[in-house]
Amino acid sequence: MLRRTPTRIELKIDDLEEFEAVKKARELEQKQKKTLAESASPSMHATPEVVGNKSRMDTVFQRIGYDPKPLPQPSRLPH
């Protein structure tokens, strides 16, 4: 394997300005989501563990392709 000499990376003012703009936009989005979540109805916060875990588990199952439903057995299929 050949070893390359390090490439110099230059940071420009435009890059800093773009970074600051993206950072502010992201902070604004997070603040809006937080205020929206705080203004949600109290019934949504009644059982956050159960609802959160269920949706989280469904998300994980969907992501990994796991379907917990039993497969139909050939002897139990409707004719």
DSSP file (Angstrom, degrees, kcal/mol; ACC not computed):
  #  RESIDUE AA STRUCTURE BP1 BP2  ACC     N-H-->O    O-->H-N    N-H-->O    O-->H-N    TCO  KAPPA ALPHA  PHI   PSI    X-CA   Y-CA   Z-CA
    1    1 A M              0   0    0      0, 0.0     2,-0.3     0, 0.0     0, 0.0   0.000 360.0 360.0 360.0 132.6    0.0    0.0    0.0
    2    2 A L        -     0   0    0      1,-0.0     2,-0.5     0, 0.0     0, 0.0  -0.651 360.0-133.8 -86.2 141.2    1.4    3.4   -0.9
    3    3 A R        -     0   0    0     -2,-0.3     2,-0.2     0, 0.0    -1,-0.0  -0.830  17.4-146.7 -98.6 128.4    1.3    6.1    1.7
    4    4 A R        -     0   0    0     -2,-0.5     3,-0.1     1,-0.1     0, 0.0  -0.591  19.2-112.8 -89.3 151.6    0.0    9.5    0.6
    5    5 A T        -     0   0    0     -2,-0.2    -1,-0.1     1,-0.1     0, 0.0  -0.607  48.6 -91.0 -76.7 146.5    1.3   12.8    1.9
    6    6 A P        -     0   0    0      0, 0.0     2,-0.4     0, 0.0    -1,-0.1  -0.285  37.9-130.4 -61.1 140.7   -1.4   14.6    4.0
    7    7 A T        -     0   0    0     -3,-0.1     2,-0.4     1,-0.0    -3,-0.0  -0.774  20.5-121.2 -93.4 135.5   -3.6   17.0    2.0
    8    8 A R        -     0   0    0     -2,-0.4     2,-0.6     1,-0.0    -1,-0.0  -0.605  21.7-154.2 -78.7 131.4   -4.0   20.5    3.5
    9    9 A I        -     0   0    0     -2,-0.4     2,-0.5     2,-0.0    -1,-0.0  -0.930   7.5-156.2-108.1 123.1   -7.5   21.5    4.3
   10   10 A E        -     0   0    0     -2,-0.6     2,-0.6     0, 0.0    -2,-0.0  -0.856   5.6-146.1-104.1 131.9   -8.2   25.2    4.2
   11   11 A L        -     0   0    0     -2,-0.5     2,-0.2     4,-0.0    -2,-0.0  -0.852  20.4-162.7 -97.1 121.2  -11.1   26.7    6.2
   12   12 A K     >  -     0   0    0     -2,-0.6     4,-1.7     1,-0.1     3,-0.2  -0.615  31.0-114.7-103.4 162.4  -12.7   29.6    4.4
   13   13 A I  H  > S+     0   0    0      1,-0.2     4,-2.5    -2,-0.2     5,-0.2   0.876 116.7  57.6 -60.8 -39.3  -15.0   32.4    5.7
   14   14 A D  H  > S+     0   0    0      1,-0.2     4,-2.4     2,-0.2    -1,-0.2   0.887 104.3  52.1 -59.9 -39.2  -17.8   31.1    3.5
   15   15 A D  H  > S+     0   0    0      2,-0.2     4,-2.3     1,-0.2    -1,-0.2   0.912 109.8  48.5 -64.0 -42.3  -17.5   27.7    5.1
   16   16 A L  H  X S+     0   0    0     -4,-1.7     4,-2.4     2,-0.2    -2,-0.2   0.907 111.5  49.5 -64.5 -41.8  -17.8   29.2    8.6
   17   17 A E  H  X S+     0   0    0     -4,-2.5     4,-2.2     2,-0.2    -2,-0.2   0.908 111.5  48.8 -63.8 -42.3  -20.9   31.3    7.5
   18   18 A E  H  X S+     0   0    0     -4,-2.4     4,-2.4     2,-0.2     5,-0.2   0.908 110.9  50.9 -64.2 -41.4  -22.6   28.3    6.0
   19   19 A F  H  X S+     0   0    0     -4,-2.3     4,-2.6     1,-0.2    -2,-0.2   0.928 110.4  48.6 -61.4 -45.8  -21.9   26.3    9.2
   20   20 A E  H  X S+     0   0    0     -4,-2.4     4,-2.4     1,-0.2    -1,-0.2   0.891 111.2  50.7 -62.5 -39.8  -23.4   29.0   11.4
   21   21 A A  H  X S+     0   0    0     -4,-2.2     4,-2.2     2,-0.2    -1,-0.2   0.922 112.7  45.2 -64.8 -44.0  -26.5   29.2    9.2
   22   22 A V  H  X S+     0   0    0     -4,-2.4     4,-2.3     2,-0.2    -2,-0.2   0.895 112.5  52.3 -65.9 -39.8  -27.0   25.5    9.3
   23   23 A K  H  X S+     0   0    0     -4,-2.6     4,-2.3    -5,-0.2    -2,-0.2   0.916 110.7  46.8 -63.1 -44.0  -26.4   25.4   13.0
   24   24 A K  H  X S+     0   0    0     -4,-2.4     4,-2.3     2,-0.2    -1,-0.2   0.899 111.8  51.2 -65.3 -40.6  -29.0   28.2   13.7
   25   25 A A  H  X S+     0   0    0     -4,-2.2     4,-2.1     1,-0.2    -2,-0.2   0.908 111.2  47.9 -63.3 -41.4  -31.5   26.5   11.4
   26   26 A R  H  X S+     0   0    0     -4,-2.3     4,-2.4     2,-0.2    -2,-0.2   0.908 111.0  50.0 -66.8 -41.9  -31.1   23.2   13.3
   27   27 A E  H  X S+     0   0    0     -4,-2.3     4,-2.3     1,-0.2    -1,-0.2   0.894 110.1  51.6 -63.0 -39.1  -31.4   24.9   16.7
   28   28 A L  H  X S+     0   0    0     -4,-2.3     4,-2.3     2,-0.2    -2,-0.2   0.907 109.4  49.7 -63.9 -42.5  -34.6   26.6   15.5
   29   29 A E  H  X S+     0   0    0     -4,-2.1     4,-2.5     2,-0.2    -2,-0.2   0.919 111.5  48.8 -61.5 -44.2  -36.1   23.3   14.3
   30   30 A Q  H  X S+     0   0    0     -4,-2.4     4,-2.3     1,-0.2    -2,-0.2   0.894 110.8  50.4 -64.3 -39.2  -35.3   21.7   17.7
   31   31 A K  H  X S+     0   0    0     -4,-2.3     4,-2.4     2,-0.2    -1,-0.2   0.902 110.9  49.2 -65.4 -40.4  -36.8   24.6   19.6
   32   32 A Q  H  X S+     0   0    0     -4,-2.3     4,-2.3     2,-0.2    -2,-0.2   0.910 111.5  48.9 -65.4 -42.2  -40.0   24.3   17.5
   33   33 A K  H  X S+     0   0    0     -4,-2.5     4,-2.4     2,-0.2    -1,-0.2   0.895 111.3  50.8 -63.3 -39.2  -40.2   20.6   18.1
   34   34 A K  H  X S+     0   0    0     -4,-2.3     4,-2.2     2,-0.2    -2,-0.2   0.924 111.8  45.5 -66.0 -44.2  -39.7   21.1   21.8
   35   35 A T  H  X S+     0   0    0     -4,-2.4     4,-1.7     1,-0.2    -1,-0.2   0.871 113.0  51.5 -67.5 -35.3  -42.4   23.7   22.0
   36   36 A L  H  < S+     0   0    0     -4,-2.3     4,-0.2     2,-0.2    -2,-0.2   0.905 110.9  47.7 -65.9 -41.4  -44.8   21.6   19.9
   37   37 A A  H >< S+     0   0    0     -4,-2.4     3,-0.9     1,-0.2    -2,-0.2   0.867 111.1  51.2 -67.7 -36.2  -44.1   18.6   22.2
   38   38 A E  H 3< S+     0   0    0     -4,-2.2    -1,-0.2     1,-0.2    -2,-0.2   0.825 108.4  51.8 -70.2 -30.7  -44.7   20.7   25.3
   39   39 A S  T 3< S+     0   0    0     -4,-1.7    -1,-0.2    -5,-0.2    -2,-0.2   0.428  85.8 116.9 -86.8   2.6  -48.0   22.0   23.9
   40   40 A A  S <  S-     0   0    0     -3,-0.9     5,-0.1    -4,-0.2    -3,-0.1  -0.259  79.0 -86.1 -67.3 158.7  -49.3   18.5   23.2
   41   41 A S    >   -     0   0    0      1,-0.1     3,-1.1     3,-0.0     4,-0.5  -0.291  31.6-121.9 -66.2 150.3  -52.4   17.3   25.1
   42   42 A P  G >  S+     0   0    0      0, 0.0     3,-0.9     0, 0.0     4,-0.1   0.758 107.3  69.1 -65.2 -24.3  -51.8   15.7   28.5
   43   43 A S  G >  S+     0   0    0      1,-0.3     3,-1.0     2,-0.2     4,-0.4   0.796  92.5  59.4 -66.1 -25.7  -53.5   12.5   27.4
   44   44 A M  G <  S+     0   0    0     -3,-1.1     3,-0.3     1,-0.2    -1,-0.3   0.797 105.6  48.6 -70.1 -26.8  -50.5   11.8   25.2
   45   45 A H  G <  S+     0   0    0     -3,-0.9    -1,-0.2    -4,-0.5    -2,-0.2   0.275  82.2  98.8 -96.8  11.3  -48.2   11.9   28.2
   46   46 A A  S <  S+     0   0    0     -3,-1.0    -1,-0.2     1,-0.3    -2,-0.1   0.941 102.7   8.2 -65.6 -48.2  -50.3    9.5   30.3
   47   47 A T  S  > S+     0   0    0     -4,-0.4     4,-2.0    -3,-0.3     5,-0.3  -0.620  71.0 159.8-132.6  74.4  -48.2    6.4   29.6
   48   48 A P  H  > S+     0   0    0      0, 0.0     4,-2.5     0, 0.0     5,-0.3   0.814  73.7  57.4 -68.5 -28.3  -45.1    7.4   27.7
   49   49 A E  H  > S+     0   0    0      2,-0.2     4,-2.6     3,-0.2     5,-0.2   0.950 111.2  40.4 -67.1 -47.0  -43.2    4.2   28.6
   50   50 A V  H  > S+     0   0    0      2,-0.2     4,-2.2     1,-0.2     5,-0.2   0.952 121.9  40.7 -67.3 -49.9  -45.8    1.9   27.2
   51   51 A V  H  X S+     0   0    0     -4,-2.0     4,-2.4     2,-0.2     5,-0.2   0.921 118.2  47.8 -65.7 -44.0  -46.5    3.9   24.1
   52   52 A G  H  X S+     0   0    0     -4,-2.5     4,-2.3    -5,-0.3    -2,-0.2   0.915 113.6  46.4 -64.2 -44.5  -42.8    4.9   23.5
   53   53 A N  H  X S+     0   0    0     -4,-2.6     4,-3.0    -5,-0.3    -1,-0.2   0.889 112.3  51.0 -66.6 -38.9  -41.6    1.3   24.0
   54   54 A K  H  X S+     0   0    0     -4,-2.2     4,-2.6    -5,-0.2    -2,-0.2   0.954 114.5  41.6 -64.6 -49.4  -44.2   -0.1   21.7
   55   55 A S  H  X S+     0   0    0     -4,-2.4     4,-2.3     1,-0.2    -1,-0.2   0.873 115.5  51.7 -67.4 -34.0  -43.5    2.3   18.9
   56   56 A R  H  X S+     0   0    0     -4,-2.3     4,-2.5    -5,-0.2    -2,-0.2   0.923 111.0  47.5 -66.1 -43.0  -39.8    1.9   19.4
   57   57 A M  H  X S+     0   0    0     -4,-3.0     4,-3.0     2,-0.2     5,-0.2   0.911 111.4  50.6 -64.5 -41.7  -40.1   -1.9   19.3
   58   58 A D  H  X S+     0   0    0     -4,-2.6     4,-2.5     1,-0.2    -1,-0.2   0.906 110.6  50.2 -61.2 -40.6  -42.2   -1.6   16.1
   59   59 A T  H  X S+     0   0    0     -4,-2.3     4,-2.4     2,-0.2    -2,-0.2   0.920 112.1  46.7 -63.5 -44.2  -39.6    0.7   14.6
   60   60 A V  H  X S+     0   0    0     -4,-2.5     4,-2.4     2,-0.2     6,-0.2   0.934 112.7  49.5 -64.1 -45.8  -36.8   -1.7   15.5
   61   61 A F  H  X>S+     0   0    0     -4,-3.0     5,-2.3     1,-0.2     4,-1.0   0.909 112.9  47.2 -59.9 -42.1  -38.7   -4.7   14.1
   62   62 A Q  H  <5S+     0   0    0     -4,-2.5     3,-0.3    -5,-0.2    -1,-0.2   0.903 111.3  51.5 -66.0 -40.6  -39.4   -2.9   10.9
   63   63 A R  H  <5S+     0   0    0     -4,-2.4    -2,-0.2     1,-0.2    -1,-0.2   0.890 116.3  38.8 -65.4 -40.0  -35.8   -1.8   10.5
   64   64 A I  H  <5S-     0   0    0     -4,-2.4    -1,-0.2    -5,-0.2    -2,-0.2   0.529 112.6-115.8 -90.4  -5.0  -34.4   -5.3   11.0
   65   65 A G  T  <5 +     0   0    0     -4,-1.0     2,-0.5    -3,-0.3    -3,-0.2   0.757  61.1 151.3  81.2  24.5  -37.1   -7.0    9.0
   66   66 A Y      < -     0   0    0     -5,-2.3    -1,-0.3    -6,-0.2    -2,-0.1  -0.788  26.4-169.6 -94.0 127.9  -38.5   -9.0   11.9
   67   67 A D        -     0   0    0     -2,-0.5    -5,-0.0     2,-0.1    -6,-0.0  -0.937   6.3-165.0-117.1 107.3  -42.2   -9.9   11.8
   68   68 A P        +     0   0    0      0, 0.0    -1,-0.1     0, 0.0     3,-0.0   0.541  56.4 108.6 -72.9  -4.1  -43.4  -11.3   15.1
   69   69 A K  S    S-     0   0    0      1,-0.1    -2,-0.1     0, 0.0     2,-0.1  -0.510  78.8-109.9 -71.6 138.6  -46.6  -12.7   13.7
   70   70 A P        -     0   0    0      0, 0.0    -1,-0.1     0, 0.0     3,-0.0  -0.392  30.9-113.6 -69.2 145.8  -46.6  -16.5   13.4
   71   71 A L        -     0   0    0      1,-0.1     2,-0.2    -2,-0.1     0, 0.0  -0.527  37.6-100.7 -75.3 144.3  -46.4  -18.0    9.9
   72   72 A P        -     0   0    0      0, 0.0    -1,-0.1     0, 0.0     5,-0.1  -0.449  34.6-131.1 -68.1 136.8  -49.5  -19.9    8.8
   73   73 A Q    >>  -     0   0    0     -2,-0.2     3,-1.4     1,-0.1     4,-0.5  -0.660  13.3-125.5 -86.3 143.2  -49.2  -23.6    9.1
   74   74 A P  G >4 S+     0   0    0      0, 0.0     3,-0.7     0, 0.0    -1,-0.1   0.840 110.9  53.3 -58.2 -33.8  -50.1  -25.7    6.0
   75   75 A S  G 34 S+     0   0    0      1,-0.2    -2,-0.0    -3,-0.0     0, 0.0   0.679 110.7  47.7 -75.6 -15.3  -52.5  -27.8    8.1
   76   76 A R  G <4 S+     0   0    0     -3,-1.4    -1,-0.2     2,-0.1     3,-0.1   0.363  82.2 117.2-106.3   3.4  -54.3  -24.7    9.4
   77   77 A L  S << S-     0   0    0     -3,-0.7     2,-0.1    -4,-0.5     0, 0.0  -0.459  73.1-107.3 -71.4 142.7  -54.8  -22.9    6.1
   78   78 A P              0   0    0      0, 0.0    -1,-0.1     0, 0.0    -2,-0.1  -0.427 360.0 360.0 -68.2 146.1  -58.4  -22.3    5.1
   79   79 A H              0   0    0     -2,-0.1    -2,-0.0    -3,-0.1    -3,-0.0   0.447 360.0 360.0 -92.7 360.0  -59.6  -24.4    2.2
